[in-house]
Amino acid sequence: MRRLAIIPVYREIGKIGTVIERFTPESVDEVCLVVDYPDETILKEIDDSRARTQVPVTIIKNPARNGIGFAIKKGYRYALSHGFDLIVVMAGNGKDDPREISRLTEPISKNGYDYVQGSRFLPGGRGERTPFLRRIFTRLFPFAWTFLTGVRCTEVTNGFRAYRASILEDPEINIWQDWLNGYELEYYLHYKVLTLGYRFTERPVSKIYSHTKRESYSHISPLKDWQQIVGPIVLLRLGARH
């Protein structure tokens, strides 16, 4: 199976280079960086790092920031148009480790699963320096998903995932809708996979926060962006979206 890692990048200066250099040919066949507001500094960091890795790195440049969902969808288009079979989505700020990708991809390539969610809460997973409020939310939110979908979930907000590219071409799944240009995209796809009968599992991964200040450790604000996180499961469950 041809494997592509999609990484949305937004001002990850001093971080994305380290992430790139952790990739090996055993991880994926190619890395696709979707870079919002690319400037000379971050492009140089990317170029310097991809010269030190054995994995091909493709850069897609977004002159403006239209949302993380918008960026990931650009990666999807690249994956589908270039014949990739398996997609990995992960963060570019060092919270996710490329060396753990095989934990997510092997259940698909070897055991027939369609979608694998990374979880810091399974035995063998770990979370370090997770901000207090986020730690509470990431623990409680999966209970709502388990109740509403009937599928046991230990982690939902972790963006470190792998799945078959063919899922994106399912006529029951329409990821190209404009309302999915933000954080909604990943929760929409997660809900669809759980409710349409795809083979789903979770695997332990690490989620490492290196800073305590919100603007340093993440682009997401729980207070500002909570509607994008909670909204999809509510809207889809009520039939207000499809």
Secondary structure as GFF3:
##gff-version 3
##sequence-region A 1 242
A	DSSP	beta_strand	3	10	.	.	.	ID=ss1
A	DSSP	alpha_helix	16	21	.	.	.	ID=ss2
A	DSSP	beta_strand	30	36	.	.	.	ID=ss3
A	DSSP	alpha_helix	40	50	.	.	.	ID=ss4
A	DSSP	beta_strand	57	62	.	.	.	ID=ss5
A	DSSP	alpha_helix	68	81	.	.	.	ID=ss6
A	DSSP	beta_strand	86	89	.	.	.	ID=ss7
A	DSSP	three_ten_helix	98	100	.	.	.	ID=ss8
A	DSSP	alpha_helix	101	109	.	.	.	ID=ss9
A	DSSP	beta_strand	115	119	.	.	.	ID=ss10
A	DSSP	beta_strand	126	128	.	.	.	ID=ss11
A	DSSP	alpha_helix	132	149	.	.	.	ID=ss12
A	DSSP	beta_strand	161	164	.	.	.	ID=ss13
A	DSSP	three_ten_helix	165	169	.	.	.	ID=ss14
A	DSSP	three_ten_helix	178	180	.	.	.	ID=ss15
A	DSSP	alpha_helix	184	195	.	.	.	ID=ss16
A	DSSP	beta_strand	200	204	.	.	.	ID=ss17
A	DSSP	beta_strand	206	208	.	.	.	ID=ss18
A	DSSP	alpha_helix	214	217	.	.	.	ID=ss19
A	DSSP	alpha_helix	222	238	.	.	.	ID=ss20
###
